[in-house]
């Protein structure tokens, strides 16, 4: 049973995770990370230096994608004919942090392989498994935040994970 002093931080974390921008960034980041690893390892190189290079490219791509999304939102807001100011623009750009944070587990797997903590050969499978679990968790948390029962939320999370897997495979095939 959770201790009473832990309930408030857990509730705050749930509320944060249920925000649309956090959900969007989390899902997009997990799919982006899997797609990047699939694209970067397509040639079959599995040396530690290649994994370090993949980690660097993943980080650059995550920040570039977050910046692009923030910029697109900023441009879209200009269409409402109000002046939002520099601070609002910077806040909007910084609000894309969930996309970058969602790539951290993949970054950790790649860096661990690069630093010799585990074999580098089958890192793609581990990355895909980690990100499918993350997609399941995002779907589950969104469903629970929407008031779904646990059974319904688990089904929704499973479908979300499978849909994410389809998107990642499609991205890998296209690239």
ChimeraX commands (.cxc) that place a marker at each C-alpha (Angstrom):
marker #1 position 0.00,0.00,0.00 radius 0.5
marker #1 position 1.45,3.39,-1.00 radius 0.5
marker #1 position 2.46,5.67,1.81 radius 0.5
marker #1 position 0.30,8.82,2.18 radius 0.5
marker #1 position 3.23,11.16,1.50 radius 0.5
marker #1 position 3.81,9.46,-1.87 radius 0.5
marker #1 position 0.24,9.87,-3.12 radius 0.5
marker #1 position 0.49,13.56,-3.99 radius 0.5
marker #1 position 3.63,13.25,-6.16 radius 0.5
marker #1 position 2.15,10.21,-7.92 radius 0.5
marker #1 position -1.08,12.10,-8.65 radius 0.5
marker #1 position 0.90,15.09,-9.92 radius 0.5
marker #1 position 2.91,12.80,-12.19 radius 0.5
marker #1 position -0.29,11.22,-13.53 radius 0.5
marker #1 position -1.78,14.65,-14.24 radius 0.5
marker #1 position 1.39,15.70,-16.04 radius 0.5
marker #1 position 1.51,12.48,-18.08 radius 0.5
marker #1 position -2.12,12.92,-19.12 radius 0.5
marker #1 position -1.57,16.33,-20.72 radius 0.5
marker #1 position -2.01,16.17,-24.50 radius 0.5
marker #1 position 1.39,17.73,-25.26 radius 0.5
marker #1 position 3.16,15.27,-22.94 radius 0.5
marker #1 position 1.29,12.32,-24.47 radius 0.5
marker #1 position 2.02,13.56,-27.98 radius 0.5
marker #1 position 5.70,14.09,-27.22 radius 0.5
marker #1 position 6.03,10.75,-25.45 radius 0.5
marker #1 position 4.45,8.78,-28.26 radius 0.5
marker #1 position 6.23,10.71,-30.99 radius 0.5
marker #1 position 9.58,10.41,-29.23 radius 0.5
marker #1 position 9.25,6.64,-28.77 radius 0.5
marker #1 position 8.33,6.16,-32.44 radius 0.5
marker #1 position 11.07,8.54,-33.55 radius 0.5
marker #1 position 13.69,6.70,-31.48 radius 0.5
marker #1 position 12.74,3.30,-32.88 radius 0.5
marker #1 position 12.63,4.62,-36.43 radius 0.5
marker #1 position 16.02,6.30,-36.05 radius 0.5
marker #1 position 17.64,3.13,-34.72 radius 0.5
marker #1 position 16.13,1.12,-37.56 radius 0.5
marker #1 position 17.39,3.61,-40.14 radius 0.5
marker #1 position 20.85,4.00,-38.61 radius 0.5
marker #1 position 21.50,0.28,-38.24 radius 0.5
marker #1 position 20.16,-0.71,-41.64 radius 0.5
marker #1 position 23.70,-1.26,-42.95 radius 0.5
marker #1 position 24.37,-3.85,-40.26 radius 0.5
marker #1 position 27.24,-2.13,-38.45 radius 0.5
marker #1 position 27.18,-3.11,-34.81 radius 0.5
marker #1 position 30.55,-1.94,-33.48 radius 0.5
marker #1 position 30.53,0.14,-30.29 radius 0.5
marker #1 position 31.63,3.21,-32.24 radius 0.5
marker #1 position 28.61,2.78,-34.53 radius 0.5
marker #1 position 26.29,2.62,-31.50 radius 0.5
marker #1 position 27.84,5.80,-30.12 radius 0.5
marker #1 position 27.33,7.47,-33.49 radius 0.5
marker #1 position 23.70,6.29,-33.52 radius 0.5
marker #1 position 23.18,7.72,-30.03 radius 0.5
marker #1 position 24.58,11.06,-31.14 radius 0.5
marker #1 position 22.34,11.16,-34.21 radius 0.5
marker #1 position 19.33,10.19,-32.12 radius 0.5
marker #1 position 19.98,13.07,-29.74 radius 0.5
marker #1 position 20.45,15.56,-32.58 radius 0.5
marker #1 position 17.30,14.32,-34.30 radius 0.5
marker #1 position 15.24,14.46,-31.10 radius 0.5
marker #1 position 16.22,18.08,-30.46 radius 0.5
marker #1 position 15.71,19.02,-34.11 radius 0.5
marker #1 position 12.26,17.38,-34.12 radius 0.5
marker #1 position 11.28,19.12,-30.88 radius 0.5
marker #1 position 12.44,22.43,-32.28 radius 0.5
marker #1 position 10.53,21.83,-35.53 radius 0.5
marker #1 position 7.33,20.97,-33.65 radius 0.5
marker #1 position 7.65,23.98,-31.39 radius 0.5
marker #1 position 8.33,26.23,-34.37 radius 0.5
marker #1 position 5.31,24.83,-36.23 radius 0.5
marker #1 position 3.09,25.48,-33.20 radius 0.5
marker #1 position 4.48,29.00,-32.92 radius 0.5
marker #1 position 3.76,29.70,-36.58 radius 0.5
marker #1 position 0.26,28.27,-36.23 radius 0.5
marker #1 position -0.44,30.58,-33.28 radius 0.5
marker #1 position 0.44,33.59,-35.40 radius 0.5
marker #1 position -2.61,32.81,-37.47 radius 0.5
marker #1 position -4.91,33.85,-34.62 radius 0.5
marker #1 position -3.83,37.49,-35.15 radius 0.5
marker #1 position -2.64,38.10,-31.60 radius 0.5
marker #1 position 0.85,38.99,-30.48 radius 0.5
marker #1 position 2.24,36.36,-28.13 radius 0.5
marker #1 position 5.68,37.81,-27.45 radius 0.5
marker #1 position 9.14,36.35,-27.17 radius 0.5
marker #1 position 8.59,34.75,-23.76 radius 0.5
marker #1 position 5.49,32.92,-24.98 radius 0.5
marker #1 position 7.44,31.74,-28.02 radius 0.5
marker #1 position 10.31,30.45,-25.92 radius 0.5
marker #1 position 7.85,28.72,-23.55 radius 0.5
marker #1 position 6.18,27.10,-26.53 radius 0.5
marker #1 position 9.52,25.83,-27.85 radius 0.5
marker #1 position 10.50,24.53,-24.41 radius 0.5
marker #1 position 7.15,22.78,-24.03 radius 0.5
marker #1 position 8.34,20.19,-26.54 radius 0.5
marker #1 position 10.55,18.58,-23.86 radius 0.5
marker #1 position 8.48,15.35,-23.70 radius 0.5
marker #1 position 9.60,14.43,-27.21 radius 0.5
marker #1 position 13.25,14.63,-26.21 radius 0.5
marker #1 position 12.73,12.88,-22.88 radius 0.5
marker #1 position 10.92,9.99,-24.59 radius 0.5
marker #1 position 14.08,9.20,-26.55 radius 0.5
marker #1 position 16.20,8.87,-23.37 radius 0.5
marker #1 position 15.56,5.11,-22.84 radius 0.5
marker #1 position 16.72,4.40,-26.39 radius 0.5
marker #1 position 19.67,6.71,-25.90 radius 0.5
marker #1 position 20.56,4.76,-22.75 radius 0.5
marker #1 position 20.42,1.43,-24.57 radius 0.5
marker #1 position 22.63,2.74,-27.39 radius 0.5
marker #1 position 25.13,4.31,-25.00 radius 0.5
marker #1 position 25.23,1.15,-22.89 radius 0.5
marker #1 position 26.08,-0.85,-26.00 radius 0.5
marker #1 position 28.68,1.72,-27.07 radius 0.5
marker #1 position 30.34,1.63,-23.65 radius 0.5
marker #1 position 30.45,-2.16,-23.58 radius 0.5
marker #1 position 27.84,-2.73,-20.87 radius 0.5
marker #1 position 26.10,-5.30,-23.09 radius 0.5
marker #1 position 26.53,-6.78,-26.56 radius 0.5
marker #1 position 25.98,-4.41,-29.45 radius 0.5
marker #1 position 24.69,-6.95,-31.96 radius 0.5
marker #1 position 20.98,-7.09,-31.13 radius 0.5
marker #1 position 20.41,-3.65,-29.66 radius 0.5
marker #1 position 17.68,-2.92,-32.22 radius 0.5
marker #1 position 15.48,-5.66,-30.76 radius 0.5
marker #1 position 15.96,-4.28,-27.27 radius 0.5
marker #1 position 15.20,-0.74,-28.46 radius 0.5
marker #1 position 12.02,-1.89,-30.20 radius 0.5
marker #1 position 10.91,-3.83,-27.13 radius 0.5
marker #1 position 11.57,-0.89,-24.81 radius 0.5
marker #1 position 9.70,1.52,-27.05 radius 0.5
marker #1 position 6.75,-0.82,-27.55 radius 0.5
marker #1 position 6.48,-1.09,-23.76 radius 0.5
marker #1 position 6.63,2.72,-23.57 radius 0.5
marker #1 position 3.87,3.02,-26.17 radius 0.5
marker #1 position 1.79,0.58,-24.16 radius 0.5
marker #1 position 2.40,2.67,-21.03 radius 0.5
marker #1 position 1.44,5.91,-22.80 radius 0.5
marker #1 position -1.76,4.32,-24.09 radius 0.5
marker #1 position -2.55,2.85,-20.69 radius 0.5
marker #1 position -1.95,6.13,-18.86 radius 0.5
marker #1 position -4.02,8.12,-21.36 radius 0.5
marker #1 position -6.90,5.67,-21.04 radius 0.5
marker #1 position -6.76,5.72,-17.25 radius 0.5
marker #1 position -6.62,9.53,-17.26 radius 0.5
marker #1 position -9.76,9.49,-19.42 radius 0.5
marker #1 position -11.52,7.45,-16.73 radius 0.5
marker #1 position -11.38,4.02,-18.37 radius 0.5
marker #1 position -11.39,0.88,-16.28 radius 0.5
marker #1 position -8.14,-1.05,-15.87 radius 0.5
marker #1 position -9.31,-3.77,-18.26 radius 0.5
marker #1 position -10.29,-1.28,-20.92 radius 0.5
marker #1 position -7.08,0.71,-20.38 radius 0.5
marker #1 position -4.95,-2.43,-20.82 radius 0.5
marker #1 position -6.74,-3.22,-24.09 radius 0.5
marker #1 position -6.29,0.35,-25.31 radius 0.5
marker #1 position -2.61,0.30,-24.31 radius 0.5
marker #1 position -2.12,-2.99,-26.17 radius 0.5
marker #1 position -3.73,-1.63,-29.33 radius 0.5
marker #1 position -1.66,1.56,-29.04 radius 0.5
marker #1 position 1.54,-0.49,-28.69 radius 0.5
marker #1 position 0.64,-2.60,-31.72 radius 0.5
marker #1 position -0.24,0.48,-33.76 radius 0.5
marker #1 position 3.08,2.04,-32.77 radius 0.5
marker #1 position 4.87,-1.13,-33.82 radius 0.5
marker #1 position 3.15,-0.95,-37.22 radius 0.5
marker #1 position 4.22,2.68,-37.62 radius 0.5
marker #1 position 7.83,1.89,-36.67 radius 0.5
marker #1 position 7.97,-1.07,-39.07 radius 0.5
marker #1 position 6.45,1.05,-41.83 radius 0.5
marker #1 position 9.03,3.78,-41.19 radius 0.5
marker #1 position 11.84,1.23,-41.23 radius 0.5
marker #1 position 10.63,-0.27,-44.50 radius 0.5
marker #1 position 10.26,3.17,-46.12 radius 0.5
marker #1 position 13.77,4.25,-45.12 radius 0.5
marker link #1:1,2 radius 0.2
marker link #1:2,3 radius 0.2
marker link #1:3,4 radius 0.2
marker link #1:4,5 radius 0.2
marker link #1:5,6 radius 0.2
marker link #1:6,7 radius 0.2
marker link #1:7,8 radius 0.2
marker link #1:8,9 radius 0.2
marker link #1:9,10 radius 0.2
marker link #1:10,11 radius 0.2
marker link #1:11,12 radius 0.2
marker link #1:12,13 radius 0.2
marker link #1:13,14 radius 0.2
marker link #1:14,15 radius 0.2
marker link #1:15,16 radius 0.2
marker link #1:16,17 radius 0.2
marker link #1:17,18 radius 0.2
marker link #1:18,19 radius 0.2
marker link #1:19,20 radius 0.2
marker link #1:20,21 radius 0.2
marker link #1:21,22 radius 0.2
marker link #1:22,23 radius 0.2
marker link #1:23,24 radius 0.2
marker link #1:24,25 radius 0.2
marker link #1:25,26 radius 0.2
marker link #1:26,27 radius 0.2
marker link #1:27,28 radius 0.2
marker link #1:28,29 radius 0.2
marker link #1:29,30 radius 0.2
marker link #1:30,31 radius 0.2
marker link #1:31,32 radius 0.2
marker link #1:32,33 radius 0.2
marker link #1:33,34 radius 0.2
marker link #1:34,35 radius 0.2
marker link #1:35,36 radius 0.2
marker link #1:36,37 radius 0.2
marker link #1:37,38 radius 0.2
marker link #1:38,39 radius 0.2
marker link #1:39,40 radius 0.2
marker link #1:40,41 radius 0.2
marker link #1:41,42 radius 0.2
marker link #1:42,43 radius 0.2
marker link #1:43,44 radius 0.2
marker link #1:44,45 radius 0.2
marker link #1:45,46 radius 0.2
marker link #1:46,47 radius 0.2
marker link #1:47,48 radius 0.2
marker link #1:48,49 radius 0.2
marker link #1:49,50 radius 0.2
marker link #1:50,51 radius 0.2
marker link #1:51,52 radius 0.2
marker link #1:52,53 radius 0.2
marker link #1:53,54 radius 0.2
marker link #1:54,55 radius 0.2
marker link #1:55,56 radius 0.2
marker link #1:56,57 radius 0.2
marker link #1:57,58 radius 0.2
marker link #1:58,59 radius 0.2
marker link #1:59,60 radius 0.2
marker link #1:60,61 radius 0.2
marker link #1:61,62 radius 0.2
marker link #1:62,63 radius 0.2
marker link #1:63,64 radius 0.2
marker link #1:64,65 radius 0.2
marker link #1:65,66 radius 0.2
marker link #1:66,67 radius 0.2
marker link #1:67,68 radius 0.2
marker link #1:68,69 radius 0.2
marker link #1:69,70 radius 0.2
marker link #1:70,71 radius 0.2
marker link #1:71,72 radius 0.2
marker link #1:72,73 radius 0.2
marker link #1:73,74 radius 0.2
marker link #1:74,75 radius 0.2
marker link #1:75,76 radius 0.2
marker link #1:76,77 radius 0.2
marker link #1:77,78 radius 0.2
marker link #1:78,79 radius 0.2
marker link #1:79,80 radius 0.2
marker link #1:80,81 radius 0.2
marker link #1:81,82 radius 0.2
marker link #1:82,83 radius 0.2
marker link #1:83,84 radius 0.2
marker link #1:84,85 radius 0.2
marker link #1:85,86 radius 0.2
marker link #1:86,87 radius 0.2
marker link #1:87,88 radius 0.2
marker link #1:88,89 radius 0.2
marker link #1:89,90 radius 0.2
marker link #1:90,91 radius 0.2
marker link #1:91,92 radius 0.2
marker link #1:92,93 radius 0.2
marker link #1:93,94 radius 0.2
marker link #1:94,95 radius 0.2
marker link #1:95,96 radius 0.2
marker link #1:96,97 radius 0.2
marker link #1:97,98 radius 0.2
marker link #1:98,99 radius 0.2
marker link #1:99,100 radius 0.2
marker link #1:100,101 radius 0.2
marker link #1:101,102 radius 0.2
marker link #1:102,103 radius 0.2
marker link #1:103,104 radius 0.2
marker link #1:104,105 radius 0.2
marker link #1:105,106 radius 0.2
marker link #1:106,107 radius 0.2
marker link #1:107,108 radius 0.2
marker link #1:108,109 radius 0.2
marker link #1:109,110 radius 0.2
marker link #1:110,111 radius 0.2
marker link #1:111,112 radius 0.2
marker link #1:112,113 radius 0.2
marker link #1:113,114 radius 0.2
marker link #1:114,115 radius 0.2
marker link #1:115,116 radius 0.2
marker link #1:116,117 radius 0.2
marker link #1:117,118 radius 0.2
marker link #1:118,119 radius 0.2
marker link #1:119,120 radius 0.2
marker link #1:120,121 radius 0.2
marker link #1:121,122 radius 0.2
marker link #1:122,123 radius 0.2
marker link #1:123,124 radius 0.2
marker link #1:124,125 radius 0.2
marker link #1:125,126 radius 0.2
marker link #1:126,127 radius 0.2
marker link #1:127,128 radius 0.2
marker link #1:128,129 radius 0.2
marker link #1:129,130 radius 0.2
marker link #1:130,131 radius 0.2
marker link #1:131,132 radius 0.2
marker link #1:132,133 radius 0.2
marker link #1:133,134 radius 0.2
marker link #1:134,135 radius 0.2
marker link #1:135,136 radius 0.2
marker link #1:136,137 radius 0.2
marker link #1:137,138 radius 0.2
marker link #1:138,139 radius 0.2
marker link #1:139,140 radius 0.2
marker link #1:140,141 radius 0.2
marker link #1:141,142 radius 0.2
marker link #1:142,143 radius 0.2
marker link #1:143,144 radius 0.2
marker link #1:144,145 radius 0.2
marker link #1:145,146 radius 0.2
marker link #1:146,147 radius 0.2
marker link #1:147,148 radius 0.2
marker link #1:148,149 radius 0.2
marker link #1:149,150 radius 0.2
marker link #1:150,151 radius 0.2
marker link #1:151,152 radius 0.2
marker link #1:152,153 radius 0.2
marker link #1:153,154 radius 0.2
marker link #1:154,155 radius 0.2
marker link #1:155,156 radius 0.2
marker link #1:156,157 radius 0.2
marker link #1:157,158 radius 0.2
marker link #1:158,159 radius 0.2
marker link #1:159,160 radius 0.2
marker link #1:160,161 radius 0.2
marker link #1:161,162 radius 0.2
marker link #1:162,163 radius 0.2
marker link #1:163,164 radius 0.2
marker link #1:164,165 radius 0.2
marker link #1:165,166 radius 0.2
marker link #1:166,167 radius 0.2
marker link #1:167,168 radius 0.2
marker link #1:168,169 radius 0.2
marker link #1:169,170 radius 0.2
marker link #1:170,171 radius 0.2
marker link #1:171,172 radius 0.2
marker link #1:172,173 radius 0.2
marker link #1:173,174 radius 0.2
marker link #1:174,175 radius 0.2
view
